Amino acid sequence: MRILFVVAVLAISTGCGDLLSLHPIYTAQDQKFDPVVEGRWESDDDVLIVKRASNAYEFTIQGKRFGKVAAREYEAHLVDIGGVRFVDMIPTQSLGHMFAKLRVSGGKMTINFLDSKWLIEKIPHEMSEVAKNETMPVVTMKTEALRMVVTQYAAEAKAYDKDMVFTKK
């Protein structure tokens, strides 16, 4: 549970999803590799470096406003579900999968995490105590069932948080 707490703190402090999953939404057979996502991307608040690793991507996020605060690193996997491209991000120093819709067009990358209260009310999850008197939603469905739920809401705008927009540098 301490590990889940660390993930929760990282997710909340970076604007990432507040809905964690114990299982991925990708499989080794359907994950995608797309060179267009690789490189240095910047938003007003953050710098995102995306590098291809052997069987995944490495996402490194450094907040501009926090100066020398340690960068946050994630193992990331791309997958297309229901006609929508998703990224499954796993913090390299802890556990839990966070999912986001990812679009790249015209030198811009837009990321929308699946973390809205609307979605949490729609999908099966368990409220898990991650610290004393602190709980957060954790999805425990296996990959196949999780993908069916994600497919159901893939095109639903209400299922996503606000846009995080990065420009390629």
C-alpha positions in Angstrom: 0.0 0.0 0.0 2.9 2.4 0.6 3.9 2.0 -3.1 0.4 2.9 -4.2 0.5 5.9 -2.0 3.8 7.0 -3.7 2.1 6.6 -7.1 -0.9 8.6 -5.9 1.2 11.4 -4.7 3.2 11.5 -8.0 0.0 11.3 -10.1 -1.7 14.1 -8.2 1.4 16.4 -8.1 1.9 16.1 -11.9 -1.6 16.4 -13.1 -1.6 12.8 -14.1 -4.5 10.5 -13.6 -6.1 9.8 -10.3 -7.3 6.4 -11.3 -4.8 3.6 -11.1 -5.0 0.1 -12.5 -3.2 -3.0 -11.3 -3.2 -4.3 -14.9 -2.2 -2.8 -18.3 -4.5 -2.0 -21.2 -2.0 -3.2 -23.8 -0.7 -6.6 -24.7 2.7 -7.5 -26.2 0.9 -8.4 -29.4 -1.0 -5.1 -29.9 1.3 -2.4 -28.5 2.3 0.2 -31.1 5.5 2.0 -31.9 5.2 5.4 -33.6 8.4 7.5 -34.2 6.3 10.6 -34.3 5.9 10.6 -30.5 9.7 10.5 -30.0 11.7 13.6 -29.1 11.5 16.6 -26.9 8.0 18.1 -26.2 7.3 21.2 -24.1 4.2 22.8 -22.5 4.0 25.9 -20.5 4.6 23.9 -17.3 6.6 20.8 -18.3 9.2 19.3 -20.6 8.5 15.8 -21.8 11.2 13.6 -23.3 10.1 10.5 -25.2 12.7 7.8 -26.1 12.2 4.4 -27.7 13.4 1.6 -25.5 13.6 -2.0 -26.7 10.0 -3.0 -25.9 8.5 0.3 -24.7 9.0 4.0 -24.6 10.6 6.0 -21.8 8.7 9.1 -20.8 10.6 11.6 -18.7 8.7 14.6 -17.4 10.5 17.6 -15.8 8.4 20.4 -14.4 9.7 23.8 -15.5 8.3 25.6 -12.5 10.0 23.3 -10.0 13.5 23.9 -11.1 15.8 21.1 -9.9 13.1 18.8 -8.6 13.8 15.3 -9.8 12.3 14.3 -13.1 9.5 11.8 -13.1 10.1 8.7 -15.3 7.6 6.3 -16.8 7.7 3.2 -18.9 5.0 3.8 -21.6 3.2 1.6 -24.1 1.0 2.8 -26.9 -2.1 0.9 -28.0 -5.1 1.6 -30.2 -8.5 0.8 -28.6 -11.8 1.6 -30.2 -10.1 3.8 -32.8 -8.4 5.9 -30.1 -4.6 5.8 -29.3 -3.9 5.4 -25.7 -0.7 5.5 -23.6 -0.3 3.2 -20.6 2.2 4.8 -18.2 3.8 3.0 -15.4 6.0 5.0 -13.0 9.5 3.4 -13.0 9.9 3.8 -9.2 6.5 2.4 -8.2 3.5 0.4 -9.2 0.2 1.1 -11.0 -0.9 1.8 -14.6 -2.3 5.2 -15.6 -4.1 5.6 -18.9 -4.4 8.5 -21.2 -5.6 9.3 -24.7 -2.7 10.5 -26.8 -2.9 12.4 -30.1 -0.1 13.9 -32.2 -1.0 16.3 -35.0 0.7 19.4 -36.5 3.7 19.3 -34.1 1.5 19.1 -31.0 1.0 16.2 -28.7 -2.2 16.2 -26.6 -2.6 13.9 -23.6 -5.9 13.4 -21.7 -5.8 11.2 -18.7 -8.7 8.8 -17.9 -9.3 10.2 -14.5 -12.5 12.2 -14.3 -15.0 11.7 -11.5 -17.5 10.9 -14.2 -15.5 7.9 -15.3 -14.7 6.7 -11.8 -18.5 6.5 -11.2 -19.0 4.4 -14.3 -16.3 1.6 -14.0 -15.8 -1.1 -11.4 -13.1 -0.2 -9.0 -12.1 -0.5 -5.3 -11.4 2.4 -3.0 -8.1 1.3 -1.5 -6.5 2.9 1.5 -3.2 4.2 0.4 -2.3 6.0 3.6 -3.9 6.4 7.0 -7.4 7.9 6.3 -6.6 8.4 2.6 -8.2 6.3 -0.1 -8.1 6.4 -3.9 -9.8 4.4 -6.6 -7.9 1.4 -7.9 -9.1 -0.7 -10.9 -8.4 -4.4 -10.4 -9.9 -5.8 -13.6 -7.7 -8.0 -15.8 -6.4 -6.6 -19.1 -9.2 -8.1 -21.3 -12.1 -6.8 -19.1 -10.3 -3.5 -18.7 -10.0 -3.1 -22.5 -13.7 -3.7 -22.9 -14.5 -0.9 -20.5 -12.0 1.4 -22.1 -13.5 0.6 -25.5 -16.9 1.5 -24.2 -15.8 5.0 -23.2 -13.0 5.6 -25.7 -14.9 8.2 -27.7 -16.8 9.8 -24.7 -15.4 13.3 -24.0 -16.7 13.2 -20.4 -14.3 10.3 -19.6 -11.2 12.5 -20.0 -9.6 15.2 -17.9 -8.4 18.5 -19.5 -6.0 18.6 -22.4 -2.3 18.6 -21.6 -0.8 20.1 -24.8 2.9 19.8 -25.7 4.7 21.3 -28.7 7.6 19.5 -30.4 11.0 21.2 -30.0 
